[in-house]
Amino acid sequence: MPVITEHLSIAARGIRAFLNLEAGITRVAEGSGLQEQQRQAAQSGKSAQGRPQPAGGGVSRSSAKDVGGVVNPENIIWIFGSGRSGSTWLSSMMGDISGQTLWGEPWVGTLFGNFYYEQGEGRHNNPQFILGSHKESWIGSIRTFVLNATAATFPNLNKDDYLVIKEPNGSVGAPLLMEAFPESRMILLVRDPRDVVASSLDARSEGGWNFERNKDRRQMDGKQPPKKGSVSFAEGRARRYLRGMGNAKMAYDAYDGPKALVRYEELRADTLGTMRRIYSTLGVTVNEEELARVVEEHSWENIPQEEKGEGKFYRKATPGSWRDDLTPEQAD
């Protein structure tokens, strides 16, 4: 009975949060006449303010409306790429810089991206599909969703602070998020996919940190952990890498705002120099001494020895080590 009561309580809180969000969106729309403007915009091909819509029907910088919260969308820095690519390391360093707050994997890109790009495949030009050809009618709702969630998650965020959103596992939705936030900043983090797969295989094999974390769920699902020499696992992870990284690259190429391409191998070889380049490219001012301190504190050498190694979250940090970890068939 206590378990059932707890589940009902969680469900009730979720319903209340959803209704509050819907109510907030409705109030904003009713107060500004946005609903009628969007209807007219859909017919004329223009934004709610009468300006031509950008390619793909996205939100233009001049017409983007802030909804809820104090975060400045220009101060949002998105990190896209793939899991096991060094995104935790990079985002942790950025989150420790004064005036920067880290939001670690909200999975909002997965929420919208999986539905739009996978479930909606072949339906994008169908006006009956909820995320169909009328993108101008719903892309702004993604923006509202993120801004309202930001306000609820970080109520004490200062208006001048930067919000670093680490979203590698939500990279499938990167094109939608960058359309919804045309004035934000973007980092595309890239790592050799063979090292990514090798790291993921180690984590999910029996005894690995991810295996242990999801052990109960795996037993409930009846799933077996992958074997070290599993070719099918490597194939599956390769497809996942291509899907997420492909969409992240598509978003990066289409985005004309501040953006930085970062290779894990470069970040590992010259961390301080690469971090300087990232901030310079994004147009974000940081204190040089503080940046050097943060880089030193988060260096591989300063991770306790007992926290790194095979099966640990911090494994090798050695580019090219896939040659020792993967069979030739897995590498192929």
BELSULKA-V5491 format. One record per pair of residues at least 6 apart in sequence whose ideal C-beta (glycine too) atoms are under 6 Angstrom apart, sorted by the first residue. I is the first residue (numbers start at 1). J is the second residue. D is the distance in whole Angstrom. If there is no record, write none. Layout:
# BELSULKA-V5491
i:I j:J d:D
i:I j:J d:D
This chain:
# BELSULKA-V5491
i:21 j:148 d:6
i:25 j:144 d:6
i:28 j:67 d:5
i:29 j:35 d:5
i:34 j:48 d:6
i:37 j:48 d:4
i:38 j:48 d:6
i:38 j:137 d:6
i:41 j:47 d:6
i:41 j:48 d:5
i:41 j:136 d:6
i:42 j:134 d:6
i:42 j:136 d:6
i:42 j:137 d:6
i:46 j:52 d:6
i:47 j:53 d:5
i:47 j:60 d:6
i:47 j:63 d:4
i:49 j:63 d:5
i:51 j:60 d:6
i:51 j:63 d:6
i:53 j:136 d:6
i:54 j:60 d:5
i:56 j:179 d:6
i:57 j:135 d:4
i:57 j:136 d:4
i:58 j:139 d:6
i:58 j:179 d:3
i:59 j:139 d:6
i:59 j:140 d:6
i:59 j:143 d:6
i:59 j:180 d:6
i:59 j:182 d:6
i:61 j:182 d:5
i:61 j:183 d:5
i:67 j:144 d:5
i:67 j:147 d:5
i:68 j:147 d:5
i:68 j:148 d:4
i:68 j:151 d:5
i:69 j:147 d:5
i:69 j:150 d:5
i:69 j:151 d:3
i:70 j:157 d:6
i:70 j:159 d:5
i:71 j:150 d:5
i:71 j:157 d:6
i:71 j:163 d:5
i:72 j:159 d:6
i:73 j:181 d:5
i:73 j:183 d:5
i:73 j:184 d:6
i:74 j:183 d:5
i:75 j:162 d:5
i:76 j:163 d:5
i:76 j:184 d:4
i:77 j:162 d:6
i:77 j:164 d:5
i:77 j:185 d:5
i:78 j:165 d:5
i:78 j:186 d:5
i:79 j:87 d:6
i:79 j:91 d:6
i:79 j:166 d:5
i:79 j:187 d:5
i:80 j:167 d:6
i:80 j:171 d:4
i:80 j:174 d:5
i:80 j:188 d:6
i:80 j:248 d:4
i:81 j:87 d:6
i:81 j:168 d:5
i:81 j:189 d:4
i:81 j:248 d:6
i:82 j:168 d:5
i:82 j:196 d:6
i:82 j:241 d:5
i:82 j:244 d:5
i:82 j:245 d:5
i:83 j:168 d:5
i:83 j:169 d:5
i:84 j:196 d:5
i:84 j:199 d:4
i:84 j:200 d:5
i:85 j:189 d:5
i:85 j:191 d:4
i:85 j:196 d:6
i:85 j:264 d:6
i:86 j:264 d:4
i:87 j:166 d:5
i:87 j:168 d:4
i:87 j:189 d:6
i:91 j:102 d:6
i:91 j:164 d:6
i:91 j:166 d:4
i:92 j:298 d:6
i:93 j:294 d:5
i:93 j:298 d:5
i:94 j:100 d:6
i:94 j:164 d:5
i:95 j:102 d:3
i:95 j:164 d:6
i:96 j:294 d:5
i:97 j:286 d:6
i:99 j:161 d:5
i:100 j:162 d:4
i:100 j:164 d:6
i:101 j:157 d:6
i:101 j:161 d:6
i:101 j:163 d:5
i:102 j:164 d:5
i:103 j:165 d:5
i:104 j:166 d:5
i:105 j:166 d:6
i:107 j:170 d:5
i:108 j:146 d:6
i:108 j:170 d:6
i:109 j:167 d:5
i:109 j:170 d:3
i:109 j:173 d:3
i:109 j:174 d:6
i:109 j:177 d:6
i:110 j:170 d:4
i:112 j:142 d:6
i:112 j:173 d:5
i:112 j:176 d:5
i:113 j:172 d:4
i:113 j:173 d:3
i:114 j:172 d:6
i:116 j:131 d:5
i:117 j:172 d:6
i:120 j:131 d:6
i:123 j:129 d:4
i:125 j:133 d:5
i:126 j:132 d:5
i:127 j:133 d:5
i:139 j:179 d:6
i:139 j:180 d:5
i:142 j:180 d:4
i:143 j:180 d:4
i:171 j:244 d:4
i:171 j:247 d:6
i:171 j:248 d:4
i:172 j:243 d:6
i:172 j:244 d:5
i:172 j:247 d:5
i:174 j:247 d:5
i:174 j:248 d:5
i:174 j:251 d:4
i:175 j:247 d:6
i:175 j:250 d:5
i:175 j:251 d:4
i:178 j:251 d:5
i:178 j:255 d:5
i:185 j:258 d:4
i:185 j:282 d:5
i:186 j:255 d:6
i:186 j:259 d:4
i:187 j:260 d:5
i:187 j:262 d:6
i:188 j:248 d:6
i:188 j:252 d:4
i:188 j:261 d:5
i:189 j:262 d:5
i:190 j:263 d:5
i:191 j:264 d:4
i:193 j:241 d:5
i:194 j:322 d:4
i:194 j:331 d:6
i:195 j:322 d:5
i:196 j:241 d:6
i:197 j:234 d:5
i:197 j:237 d:5
i:198 j:322 d:4
i:198 j:325 d:4
i:198 j:326 d:5
i:199 j:315 d:6
i:200 j:237 d:5
i:202 j:208 d:6
i:202 j:315 d:6
i:203 j:209 d:6
i:203 j:210 d:4
i:204 j:210 d:5
i:204 j:211 d:6
i:204 j:226 d:6
i:205 j:225 d:6
i:205 j:226 d:6
i:205 j:228 d:6
i:206 j:225 d:5
i:207 j:311 d:5
i:208 j:311 d:5
i:209 j:312 d:6
i:209 j:313 d:5
i:211 j:225 d:5
i:226 j:233 d:4
i:229 j:327 d:5
i:231 j:329 d:5
i:231 j:330 d:6
i:234 j:330 d:4
i:258 j:282 d:5
i:258 j:283 d:5
i:260 j:278 d:5
i:260 j:281 d:4
i:260 j:282 d:6
i:265 j:319 d:4
i:266 j:274 d:5
i:267 j:274 d:5
i:271 j:295 d:5
i:272 j:295 d:5
i:275 j:291 d:6
i:279 j:286 d:5
i:300 j:317 d:5
i:303 j:314 d:5
i:307 j:314 d:6
i:308 j:314 d:4
